[in-house]
Amino acid sequence: MAKKKKTPAEEPIEKQLWKAADKLRKNIDAAEYKHIVLGLIFLKYISDAFEALYDKLKQGEGEYAGADPEDKDEYRAENVFFVPSTARWGFLQTQAKQPTIGKTVDEAMDAIEKENPSLRGVLPKVYARGNLDPTNLGGLIDLVGNIAWGNAKSRSADVLGHVFEYFLGEFALAEGKKGGQFYTPRSVVELLVEMLEPHQGRVFDPCCGSGGMFVQSEKFVQSHQGRVNDISIYGQESNQTTWRLAKMNLAIRGIDSSQVKWNNEGSFLNDVHKDLKADYVIANPPFNDSDWSGDLLRKDGRWQHGAPPAGNANYAWIQHFLYHLNPTGQAGFVLAKGSLTSKSSGEGDIRKELIEARLIDCIVNLPAKLFLNTQIPACLWFCSRNKANGKFRNRVDEILFIDARNMGHLINRRTKEFSEEDIRTIAETYHNWRNPDGDYEDVKGFCNSASIENVRELDYVLTPGRYVGLALEEDDFDFKERFDMLKAEFAEQLKEEERLNALILENLGKVKIDG
């Protein structure tokens, strides 16, 4: 029997919406189009939340007796954005077929920002541009208008938040390399959060992109019956456009983003949370960043384990994260795999210091093709300020190595992601290793609990393949070391060739003289 073809109606709502929205894109670049679509989704969310409270105030029952539905303070009291009448979704839908709809939406965004100080400078005003056809914009408004069902704020936030997050990922895929600059793949974020388990406290991401680490942390708390208010988030982003996406992404989830800050200097030159000591740091900094102004920060107080090289920010990020952890804090972050072996410009000495200071808890080797913006092999680092703090077992003289290179599955020809089972397997391995009652054992080719003495014997190299067994040749391959060796060999060959040429010329001269 032929396999029944899946009908579009069976697809999740977010996939149906994405296909429809992508058809309306026409000739607009994905990098620009994302602001158009995501701005409308956000506008729909705040309008739904406003309308839900507006209806309660208008009915005036119980605690809302005598309330004025147009009183802005009523909305502030319940952390709901006030939406002026000309910015409400119902009004925009009545104008959707007008040729001036772009100007109307831009004016709506302006009006919302004026009424809500926390949104000033955040919302896109890109709808009246000439490359956006009014008919297509009207179609998008109709499309977004069908996202949420019912007026309950929680229902609207859940559905719209899910769609917003899905669209962020699809736009990142559509943009390719550029998209990866604002978006960390969902499965990587889920893995970091599942391993760290941020139940309560201060969560910090000093290169927060579109805010995915924060959203996932809140989801983790909710899924484990915790109280979302037990977490407070702190972030920093140097790209203003990306920061705006983060602010909208968090607002649509009802997450307080007042401590998510933007400045174009970045976390190294202008650390806006200078005095913060966080319980958790979760981050995905730029890989191998050579343009981080390291030459201006040679004697910075954050470099407690050695000054990082001016040509690569990897070890600057590590020490920045550690600097912002409280005495029992934990960090989980993504780095280029080269950070595990590099010895150039003092990086090997810094890594040795970190290991000897008992700050490194776990290293996870990641599969290729997980990231949209780079083909550079990546890994996860997990650090702890106190590996004998009583919350977990004493593992001061151990480091857990996990090799997950063979995990994950392709979602297209260029991109992989972890399955839920992959995430659970890796996270549970870490938890079983660090928990007092954990049932951990080494698995050849996958995980190994190595002693600090063993790490010393391997010259402080942290590549998991060296420890878990069945190491592939690539784990032993140091590109820079090999390049330098070949360069030196070539130079020696040139010298030898020059010496031989000189000798030949000298002998030829002697032959002529003798003749």
C-alpha positions in Angstrom: 0.0 0.0 0.0 1.3 3.4 -0.9 2.3 5.6 2.0 -0.3 8.3 2.8 1.0 11.7 1.9 1.0 14.1 4.8 -1.4 17.0 4.3 -0.5 20.6 5.2 -3.3 20.6 7.8 -1.4 18.0 9.8 1.7 20.2 10.0 2.2 22.2 13.2 0.8 25.8 13.1 4.3 27.3 13.2 5.4 25.4 10.0 2.2 26.4 8.2 2.7 30.0 9.1 6.4 30.0 8.1 5.6 28.6 4.6 2.9 31.2 4.1 5.1 34.1 5.4 8.0 32.9 3.3 5.8 33.0 0.2 5.0 36.6 0.9 8.7 37.5 1.2 9.1 37.9 -2.6 12.4 39.8 -3.2 13.1 40.9 0.4 16.3 39.6 1.9 15.7 37.3 4.9 17.9 39.5 7.2 15.5 42.4 6.6 12.3 40.4 6.4 12.7 38.9 9.8 12.2 42.3 11.4 9.0 42.7 9.5 7.5 39.4 10.5 8.8 39.2 14.0 7.7 42.8 14.7 4.1 41.8 13.7 4.2 38.7 15.9 5.3 40.8 18.8 2.6 43.4 18.1 0.0 40.7 18.0 1.2 39.4 21.4 1.1 42.7 23.2 -2.3 43.5 21.7 -3.7 40.2 22.7 -2.4 40.6 26.3 -3.8 44.2 26.4 -7.2 43.1 25.1 -7.5 40.3 27.6 -7.0 42.8 30.5 -9.0 45.5 28.8 -12.1 43.2 28.6 -11.8 42.4 32.4 -11.5 46.1 33.2 -14.4 46.9 31.0 -16.6 44.3 32.7 -15.7 45.8 36.0 -16.3 42.7 38.1 -14.7 41.7 41.4 -11.3 43.3 41.9 -11.8 45.3 38.7 -15.0 47.0 39.9 -14.9 50.7 38.9 -11.7 50.3 36.9 -11.1 52.5 33.8 -10.0 50.3 30.9 -8.1 53.3 29.4 -6.2 54.0 32.6 -2.5 53.1 31.8 -1.7 52.4 35.5 -4.1 49.5 35.5 -1.9 47.8 32.9 1.4 48.7 34.6 0.1 47.1 37.8 -0.3 43.8 36.0 2.9 44.0 33.9 0.9 44.4 30.7 2.0 46.8 27.9 -0.5 49.6 27.3 -1.5 49.7 23.6 -3.0 52.9 22.3 -6.2 52.5 20.2 -4.5 53.1 16.8 -2.0 50.3 17.6 -4.4 47.6 18.6 -4.5 44.6 16.4 -8.2 44.9 15.6 -7.6 48.5 14.3 -4.7 47.3 12.1 -6.7 44.5 10.6 -9.4 47.0 9.5 -6.6 49.0 7.7 -4.8 45.9 6.3 -6.1 46.4 2.7 -5.2 50.1 2.6 -2.3 51.2 0.5 -1.0 53.2 3.5 -0.9 50.2 5.8 2.9 50.4 6.1 2.8 53.9 7.5 0.0 52.9 9.8 2.0 50.0 11.3 5.1 52.2 11.7 3.0 54.8 13.5 1.6 52.0 15.7 5.1 50.9 16.7 6.0 54.5 17.6 2.8 55.0 19.7 3.5 51.8 21.7 7.1 52.9 22.4 5.9 56.3 23.6 3.5 54.6 26.1 5.9 51.9 27.3 9.4 53.2 28.3 10.9 49.7 28.4 10.2 49.3 24.7 11.8 52.5 23.5 14.2 52.0 20.7 13.2 48.3 20.5 10.4 48.0 17.9 11.0 47.9 14.1 9.7 50.8 12.0 10.3 49.2 8.6 6.8 48.8 7.2 6.5 51.8 5.0 9.7 51.0 3.0 9.3 50.8 -0.8 10.4 47.2 -1.1 7.5 46.0 1.0 4.3 45.7 -1.1 1.2 46.9 0.9 -0.7 43.9 -0.4 1.9 41.5 1.0 2.0 43.4 4.3 -1.8 43.1 4.5 -1.5 39.4 3.8 1.0 39.1 6.7 -1.3 40.9 9.0 -4.1 38.5 8.2 -1.7 35.6 8.6 -0.4 36.7 12.0 -3.9 37.4 13.1 -4.7 33.7 12.9 -1.9 32.6 15.2 -3.4 32.7 18.7 -6.8 31.3 19.8 -8.7 32.7 22.7 -8.0 35.9 24.7 -6.2 34.4 27.7 -2.8 36.1 28.1 -1.0 32.9 29.0 -2.4 31.0 25.9 -1.5 33.9 23.6 2.0 34.2 25.1 2.6 30.5 24.9 1.5 30.1 21.2 3.0 33.4 20.0 6.2 32.8 21.9 6.6 29.4 20.3 6.0 30.8 16.9 8.4 33.7 17.5 11.1 31.2 18.6 10.5 28.9 15.6 10.6 31.9 13.2 13.9 33.0 14.7 15.4 29.6 13.9 14.0 29.6 10.4 15.3 33.1 9.6 18.7 32.1 11.0 18.7 29.1 8.6 17.6 31.3 5.7 20.4 33.8 6.4 23.0 31.1 6.8 26.3 32.5 8.1 24.9 35.9 9.1 22.0 34.3 10.9 24.2 32.4 13.3 25.4 35.7 14.7 22.1 36.3 16.5 20.9 32.7 17.0 22.3 29.7 18.9 20.7 26.5 17.6 17.9 25.4 19.9 19.2 22.0 20.6 22.6 23.4 21.7 20.9 25.8 24.1 18.7 23.0 25.5 21.7 20.9 26.1 23.6 23.6 28.0 20.5 24.4 30.1 19.7 20.7 30.8 23.3 20.1 32.0 23.5 23.2 34.2 20.0 23.0 35.6 19.5 26.6 36.5 16.6 26.2 39.1 17.0 29.6 40.8 19.3 32.5 41.1 21.0 35.0 38.7 21.6 33.8 35.1 24.1 35.8 33.0 24.9 35.9 29.3 27.3 38.6 28.3 26.9 37.9 24.6 23.2 37.1 24.6 22.2 37.3 20.9 18.4 37.0 20.6 18.0 35.8 24.2 17.6 32.0 23.6 19.6 31.1 26.7 17.2 33.0 28.9 14.1 31.7 27.3 15.3 28.1 27.7 16.3 28.7 31.3 12.8 29.8 32.1 11.4 26.8 30.2 13.6 24.5 32.3 12.3 26.0 35.5 8.7 25.7 34.4 9.1 22.1 33.2 10.5 21.1 36.6 7.6 22.7 38.5 9.8 25.6 39.7 8.8 29.2 40.0 9.9 31.3 37.1 10.3 34.3 39.4 13.1 32.5 41.2 15.3 33.3 38.2 16.6 36.8 37.4 18.4 37.4 34.1 21.3 39.7 33.2 22.6 40.1 29.7 24.6 42.2 27.3 24.7 42.5 23.5 26.9 44.7 21.3 24.7 44.5 18.2 21.7 46.8 18.6 19.6 45.0 16.0 20.1 41.7 17.8 19.5 43.3 21.2 16.1 44.4 19.9 15.2 40.9 18.9 16.2 39.7 22.4 14.0 42.3 24.0 11.0 41.3 22.0 11.8 37.6 22.4 11.8 38.0 26.2 8.8 40.3 26.4 6.7 37.9 24.4 7.5 35.3 27.1 6.7 37.7 29.9 10.4 37.6 31.1 11.8 40.8 32.7 14.5 42.0 30.4 15.3 45.3 32.2 18.8 44.0 32.9 19.5 43.0 29.3 21.6 45.9 28.1 23.1 47.1 24.8 26.2 49.1 24.0 28.3 49.0 20.9 31.6 48.6 22.7 30.8 45.1 24.0 31.4 43.2 27.2 35.2 43.5 27.2 35.5 47.3 26.8 32.3 48.3 28.5 31.1 45.6 31.0 27.7 47.0 32.0 27.3 44.4 34.8 30.7 45.0 36.3 29.7 44.1 39.9 27.5 41.1 39.0 28.3 37.8 40.6 26.0 35.3 39.0 24.9 31.8 39.9 25.0 30.7 36.3 26.7 31.9 33.2 25.3 30.4 29.9 26.8 31.7 26.7 27.8 31.2 23.1 30.5 33.9 22.3 32.0 34.5 18.9 34.5 31.8 17.9 38.2 32.9 17.7 37.4 36.6 17.7 40.5 38.5 16.7 38.9 42.0 16.9 38.1 42.2 20.6 40.5 45.1 21.6 42.7 42.8 23.6 45.7 45.1 23.2 43.8 47.8 25.2 43.1 45.4 28.1 46.5 43.8 28.8 46.3 44.5 32.6 42.6 44.0 33.1 41.6 42.6 36.5 39.5 39.9 34.9 42.6 38.0 33.7 43.3 36.2 36.9 44.8 33.2 35.2 46.9 35.0 32.6 46.5 37.7 29.9 44.7 36.3 26.9 46.3 36.9 23.4 45.2 40.0 21.6 44.6 38.0 18.5 42.0 35.5 20.0 39.3 36.2 22.5 38.6 32.6 23.5 40.5 32.7 26.8 39.3 36.3 27.5 35.7 35.0 27.3 36.5 32.1 29.7 38.0 34.4 32.3 35.2 37.0 31.8 32.7 34.2 32.6 34.6 33.0 35.6 35.0 36.6 36.9 31.2 37.0 37.0 30.5 33.8 38.9 29.8 33.9 42.6 31.8 31.5 44.9 29.5 28.6 44.1 28.6 29.6 40.6 28.7 27.4 37.5 29.2 28.2 33.8 28.4 26.4 30.6 29.5 27.8 27.3 30.3 27.1 23.7 33.9 27.6 22.3 35.8 26.6 19.2 37.4 23.2 19.6 40.9 24.7 19.2 40.5 26.1 22.7 41.1 22.6 24.0 44.6 22.2 22.6 45.9 25.6 21.6 49.3 26.7 23.0 49.8 29.8 21.0 50.4 33.2 22.7 50.2 31.8 26.2 46.8 30.0 25.8 48.3 26.7 26.9 49.6 28.3 30.1 46.2 29.8 30.9 44.5 26.5 30.3 47.0 24.8 32.6 46.2 27.5 35.3 42.4 26.8 34.9 42.9 23.1 35.3 45.3 23.4 38.3 42.8 25.8 39.9 40.2 23.0 39.7 37.8 25.2 37.8 37.0 22.9 34.8 34.2 20.4 35.5 33.3 18.9 32.1 34.2 19.1 28.4 31.8 17.9 25.7 33.0 17.4 22.1 30.3 18.4 19.6 29.5 17.0 16.2 30.1 19.1 13.1 27.3 21.1 11.3 25.5 22.2 14.5 26.1 25.9 13.9 24.8 28.0 11.1 27.6 30.6 10.9 30.7 28.5 11.0 32.2 25.1 10.1 34.8 25.5 12.9 34.5 22.4 15.2 33.0 23.3 18.5 32.9 22.1 22.1 31.1 22.8 25.4 33.0 23.8 28.5 31.4 23.5 32.0 33.2 25.3 34.8 32.5 25.4 38.6 33.8 27.8 41.1 33.6 25.2 43.9 33.7 21.5 42.9 33.4 20.5 46.6 30.6 22.8 47.6 28.3 20.1 49.1 25.5 20.5 46.5 27.2 17.8 44.4 29.8 15.2 45.2 33.4 16.2 45.7 35.0 16.0 42.2 37.9 18.4 42.8 40.6 16.2 41.2 38.5 15.0 38.3 37.2 16.3 34.9 34.5 14.5 32.9 35.1 14.1 29.2 32.2 13.4 26.8 32.7 12.8 23.1 29.3 13.5 21.3 30.7 13.8 17.8 28.7 10.8 16.5 25.4 12.1 17.9 22.8 14.4 16.3 20.9 14.0 13.0 20.8 16.1 9.8 17.8 18.4 9.4 19.0 19.5 5.9 22.2 18.9 3.9 24.2 21.5 5.9 22.8 21.4 9.4 22.5 19.0 12.3 20.7 19.1 15.6 20.5 17.0 18.7 17.4 14.9 19.4 15.7 15.0 22.8 17.2 11.5 23.4 20.7 12.9 22.6 20.3 15.7 25.0 19.0 13.5 27.7 21.8 11.0 27.3 24.6 13.6 27.5 22.9 15.6 30.4 22.2 12.4 32.4 25.8 11.3 32.0 27.0 14.6 33.5 24.4 14.5 36.3 25.2 10.8 37.2 28.9 11.8 37.3 28.5 14.8 39.6 25.6 13.8 41.8 26.3 12.0 45.1 23.8 9.2 44.3 24.6 9.1 40.6 25.1 5.8 38.7 28.1 6.8 36.6 30.6 4.6 34.8 33.0 5.2 31.9 31.9 4.2 28.5 34.7 3.6 26.0 34.4 5.9 23.1 31.8 8.2 24.8 32.8 9.3 28.3 35.6 9.2 30.8 36.2 10.6 34.3 39.8 11.6 34.1 42.1 12.5 37.1 44.0 15.8 37.1 47.1 13.7 37.1 46.0 12.1 33.9 45.4 15.5 32.3 48.9 16.6 33.4 50.4 13.5 31.7 48.7 14.6 28.5 50.2 18.1 28.8 46.9 19.7 29.8 45.2 19.0 26.5 41.4 18.8 27.0 40.2 17.0 23.8 37.7 14.3 24.9 38.9 11.8 22.3 42.3 11.6 24.2 40.5 10.3 27.3 37.4 8.3 26.2 39.4 5.9 24.0 39.0 5.0 20.3 40.5 8.4 19.6 40.4 9.4 15.9 43.5 10.9 14.3 41.9 14.3 14.1 42.0 14.5 17.9 45.8 14.4 17.7 46.0 16.8 14.8 47.1 20.3 15.7 46.7 22.4 12.5 49.0 25.3 13.7 51.7 22.9 14.9 51.6 21.1 11.6 51.6 24.3 9.6 54.5 25.7 11.5 56.4 22.4 11.0 55.8 22.4 7.3 56.8 26.1 7.1 60.0 25.4 8.9 60.7 22.4 6.7 60.1 24.5 3.6 62.4 27.2 4.8 65.1 24.6 5.5 64.6 23.2 1.9 65.0 26.7 0.5 68.2 27.3 2.5 69.6 23.9 1.3 68.7 24.8 -2.3 70.4 28.2 -2.0 73.5 26.5 -0.6 73.6 24.0 -3.4 73.1 26.7 -6.1 75.9 28.7 -4.5 78.1 25.6 -4.5 77.4 24.9 -8.2 78.1 28.5 -9.2 81.3 28.4 -7.2 82.4 25.2 -8.9 81.4 26.5 -12.4 83.6 29.6 -11.7 86.5 27.3 -10.7 86.1 25.3 -13.9 86.2 28.5 -16.1 89.3 29.7 -14.3 91.1 26.3 -14.6 90.1 26.2 -18.3 
